[in-house]
Amino acid sequence: MTKIFYDHLIEIEEITIKIDSHGMEAEEKKEILSLVDETLHHHTLKVILDNLSFSKHEEFLHKFHQNPLDPDLLEFLKKEVEVDIEKIIRSESKKVKQNILKEIEKALVP
Amino acid sequence: MNKSGSKIDTKLLSSRIKNIQLLSAQSLYNKHPHAIKLLASVGVKPGKIREHATKLLTSGAIAGSLLLSSPQTGLIPDQTPSSAIVQTKSEVTKSLSNQLSQILPTKLSPLSEEQETKISHLLFDIFGITAVPQLGSTRLNQTYGLIGAEQHLPRYPGDSISQHDEYQKSGITPGLGAWGYFARSKQDLTPEDVQKEKYYVAVQTLYLPDWNIRTRYLYDWYKHRKVVVVNPKNGKTVVAVVADAGPANWTGKHFGGSPEVMAYLNLNVGMQKGEVVMFFVDDPEKVVSLGPLEYNSDKEK
């Protein structure tokens, strides 16, 4: 799987393990994980833009779409964002993951 | 065989996670529409960034692109929304319908306070409006009921069906709505009045338990009171005003809808009635427009 520059801060393995432990058809699992992935991309991009000065949005977005894998993107953010962006991405993605894990629990059939 | 012994209802899970995904897309768009538009202008959907990265890798474009200067695209390109956003708009109604099906009772019956609260939260999350079953001390007899088709209402003395621009086949009532004309004359009719007649509902004020006790207050309070009407079967949602009283209990219906309201809700076919959720819209600053409300991309939550 292609790694986006912030993937190491998000780590969706927790969700994969949870889904695997309850058995699911490969296609269904693929669909669910794809939705989870999209959700986390939306959240992470929002967190980044929320914390990055508006004047830097265009520069970041150009760099981002040209090479979403580039580790220098994180360096760019660390330089431009006043707060600890890695910590924020981690904590915000954790909230989203917890929300999704709760949904999985709710969908369990005894 | 799974390790835990319990299975996942994948249909339910998929529907719920789809909803989370839609809300995340909406939230990003609401807060940073310029970013979505900029990415759309180069064919990138934020949620699909991994696929985009894979394509770049396989085509060898990544290494090359680093040498290129940034394209001179404005931060807020003047173009129509991306297909991603359009798709999201249409999917929001499906998501709303899905979620309502999990809240509403299987058979038409009064909603509990908990169900009403969940629906209020849902409408706020999706449309950014404050929709409530009760405003102050006033509440409708029903918040989930059957709506039937009404005719056009005369907007001013001398108004006729030929002067209404749409749904002329629905006809016009011979009498006035419960709150009279919308304007004193054709010359006085404002675009706002036209919208009110297009998007009006009838509610059963006559059966309110306190109607006979505080008639004058309630009469004024309900006049053109803004409501939101949702067809839970398809998620179609419309904002309207209360402009007539009825229908009578014997009809088995709880609300009436103007030709435009019924058409938008897709209830102007067959028996011309169907189940809807109806809440008041708390809109003291009058920022919520009348008419269809599918996806409020202009407001931040």
Interface residues (C-beta under 8 A of the other chain):
Chain A: M1 T2 I4 I19 D20 S21 H22 G23 M24 E25 E28 E31 I32 L35 V36 D37 E38 T39 H41 H42 H43 L45 K46 L49 D50 H57 E58 E59 L61 H62 K63 F64 H65 Q66 N67 P68 L69 D70 V96 N99 I100 E103 I104 K106 A107 L108 V109 P110
Chain B: M1 N2 K3 S4 S6 K7 I8 D9 T10 L12 L13 S14 R16 I17 K18 I20 Q21 S24 A25 S27 L28 K31 H32 H34 A35 L38 L39 V42 V44 P46 G47 K48 I49 R50 H52 A53 T54 L56 L57 I62 S65 L66 L68 S70 P71 T73 L75
